[in-house]
Amino acid sequence: MGRRASRVDVNHREIVEGLRKIGASVQSLATVGFGVPDLLVGFRNETFLIEVKKPSKTASERFLNEAQAKWHTQWRGGRVGTVKSILEAFSLIGASGFVENLEKQ
């Protein structure tokens, strides 16, 4: 598994900020490479690893690359998912009820 130069997708910051607004702990792992997901998220005493994909890409371009797919299949600790929006991130971590609160801010 080779290391690729990291690129942060345009929606990365928005997702990080939204997760933090609802009280999640968020650590960006985007510079790690080797297929490691972009975000480490703690919420309600659970750990999630989130790969952020650009929503503007076509469906086929939003697939995990080879290193990411391998990492995802080998990981055995915590939940791992791929999102392209803050709403998908909230859903992944079980925080869908916070959407209304976010919209009011």
C-alpha positions in Angstrom: 0.0 0.0 0.0 1.8 3.1 -1.2 1.4 6.6 0.2 -0.3 9.2 -2.0 -0.1 12.9 -1.7 -3.1 13.9 0.4 -5.8 16.2 -0.9 -8.5 17.6 1.2 -11.9 17.6 -0.5 -13.8 20.9 -0.6 -16.5 19.7 1.8 -13.9 18.4 4.4 -13.9 21.6 6.4 -17.7 22.0 6.4 -18.1 18.4 7.6 -15.5 18.9 10.4 -17.1 22.2 11.5 -20.6 20.6 11.5 -19.5 17.6 13.6 -17.8 19.9 16.1 -20.9 22.0 16.4 -22.9 19.0 17.7 -20.2 18.1 20.2 -18.2 15.5 18.3 -14.4 15.3 18.7 -12.8 15.4 15.3 -9.2 14.8 14.3 -8.2 15.2 10.6 -6.2 12.2 9.4 -6.1 13.5 5.8 -2.3 13.8 5.6 -1.7 10.2 6.9 -2.1 8.5 3.5 -1.9 4.7 3.0 -5.7 4.5 2.6 -6.4 5.8 6.1 -9.8 7.6 6.2 -9.9 11.4 6.4 -11.5 11.9 9.8 -11.3 10.3 13.2 -14.5 11.1 15.0 -15.6 10.5 18.6 -19.3 10.9 19.4 -21.3 9.6 22.4 -18.4 7.4 23.5 -18.1 5.7 20.1 -15.3 6.0 17.5 -15.9 6.5 13.8 -13.5 6.8 10.9 -14.9 8.7 7.9 -13.7 9.0 4.4 -14.8 12.3 2.8 -15.6 12.3 -0.9 -16.5 15.3 -3.1 -20.2 15.5 -3.9 -19.5 17.0 -7.3 -17.7 13.9 -8.6 -19.7 11.3 -10.6 -20.8 8.2 -8.8 -18.0 6.1 -10.3 -15.4 8.7 -9.1 -16.7 8.6 -5.5 -15.6 5.0 -5.1 -12.7 4.3 -2.7 -9.3 4.0 -4.4 -7.4 0.7 -4.1 -5.5 1.7 -0.9 -8.7 3.0 0.8 -10.7 -0.1 -0.1 -7.9 -2.3 1.3 -7.7 -0.3 4.5 -11.5 -0.4 5.0 -11.7 -4.2 4.6 -8.8 -4.8 7.0 -9.9 -2.4 9.8 -11.4 -4.2 12.8 -11.8 -1.3 15.4 -14.7 1.1 15.3 -17.1 2.0 12.5 -15.8 3.1 9.1 -17.9 4.9 6.4 -17.8 7.2 3.4 -19.7 10.5 3.2 -20.1 13.4 0.9 -22.1 15.7 3.0 -22.6 16.8 6.6 -26.1 15.1 6.6 -24.4 11.8 5.6 -21.8 12.3 8.4 -24.5 12.9 11.0 -26.4 9.8 9.8 -23.2 7.7 10.0 -22.5 8.7 13.6 -26.2 8.4 14.7 -26.8 12.1 15.0 -29.5 12.7 12.5 -31.6 14.5 15.1 -29.1 17.3 15.2 -29.8 18.4 11.6 -32.5 20.9 12.8 -30.2 22.4 15.4 -27.5 22.9 12.8 -29.9 24.6 10.4 -31.0 27.1 13.1 -27.4 28.3 13.7 
